[in-house]
Amino acid sequence: MRSVEDQQIKVTAAAVAPRPVRVAISEAQGLLCAEDVVTERPLPGFDQAAIDGYAVRSVDVQGAGADIRTEDGDPIELTLPVVGEVAAGSRQPIRLQPRQSVRIDTGAPLPTLADAVLPLDFTDGGRARIKIYEPVRSGDYVRRIGDDVQPGDIAVRAGTIIGAAQVGLLAAVGRDKVLVHPRPRLSVISIGGELVDIDRTPGPGQVYDVNSYALAAAARDAGADVNRVGIVSADPKRLRDVVEGQLVRSEVVVIAGAVGGWASEQIREALEGLGELTIDRVAMHPGSVQGFGRLGRDEVPTFLLPSNPVGALVVFEIMVRPLIRIALGRRHPMRRVVRARTIMPITSMEGRRGYLRAQLMRDEQTGEYLVQPLGVNGSSHLLSTLAEANSLIVIDPEVTDIRTGDEVQVAFLAQRG
């Protein structure tokens, strides 16, 4: 029986990242940048107002707010005339003269000689003349040319996951396309004479094809570009033709319902000649019986997963998902793991690493993680418990009994809500 670690090493060694491609920035979100994007122009490209207000020379408003009075004791108010207005997008140059102000919108170009912007709240908001209540210093509320990036700066580095901020920055520096590591293409095939698609009513002895839908969703969640082939006949010629067709269009192929007993021998015979495919017992539960190999001219990683949907999803999580994350170029392909205290006792199978569905919680007062196992008492096959889970309790092979309050390792699954 192979250890989980040995099987993971074997699987991840087969990871092949697709060649980087250049895509529109609107299609790059969630992908890994494959180039250093060097800025050619400064950002901003001109001195501009950072807030709605009045463009001024800071030296003209230094006395604002001070308790300055006339010889008769009357307070002196600092005022400036408003000699124009600059809207965002204006191309008309304006030159500010000493002791003048110009009404200006956020993002509008700063008039010549102006070195600061008075926020509206610092004034009475006048149109022809303003009363000034507070001073500003040179550079206040101004975005200077090149404040964000200068020509030659790297706007987005290779290895960065492109999110909303990176898309915005790429647009800001004038890039309409960017080189990225594309999503690996993954095909999902279901095998089983008992299977029918969800648009049909199962007859006696038939069940819906759960695996192709569930595994396709898991692959998309991992970041793959998924082709759900659906149910394929176990007829050797038909199966071989379908698999060969998917090998030329995929970086990963997943076949569910293809391990154990006579069925697995049929699959191996049908795919014989496409490459080496082995079925092993891996020291884990559920999903200990699983197959893996590299098939086709490009040695595409190909998985054989259990027919039981829970076992298939757990094997996918532990073996297939890391392969997808590596192919995406992610430096940390594994799920985040934390320590949590159990709120009920757990039993596990000796000699196998257990992956038990669970709900992970956090104590509001102490901040400590707490975990409640699901699917206990022989219900490991129930898909409903996996749907309720937000984590997997990972139990070492030598551990068989865990008491209430003991600490265990817990791997986060996809966030819910």
Beta strands, then each sheet from edge to edge (+ up, - down):
strand 1: 21-24
strand 2: 32-33
strand 3: 37-38
strand 4: 48-49
strand 5: 53-56
strand 6: 79-86
strand 7: 101-104
strand 8: 116-119
strand 9: 129-131
strand 10: 142-143
strand 11: 154-156
strand 12: 177-181
strand 13: 185-191
strand 14: 195-196
strand 15: 207-208
strand 16: 225-232
strand 17: 252-256
strand 18: 275-281
strand 19: 284-285
strand 20: 289-295
strand 21: 300-305
strand 22: 337-342
strand 23: 346-347
strand 24: 353-362
strand 25: 369-373
strand 26: 391-395
strand 27: 401-402
strand 28: 407-412
sheet 1: 1+ 12- 2+
sheet 2: 3+ 11-
sheet 3: 4+ 10-
sheet 4: 8+ 5- 7+ 6+ 9-
sheet 5: 16+ 13+ 17+ 21+ 20- 18+
sheet 6: 14+ 15+
sheet 7: 19+ 24+ 25- 22- 28+ 26-
sheet 8: 23+ 27-
end
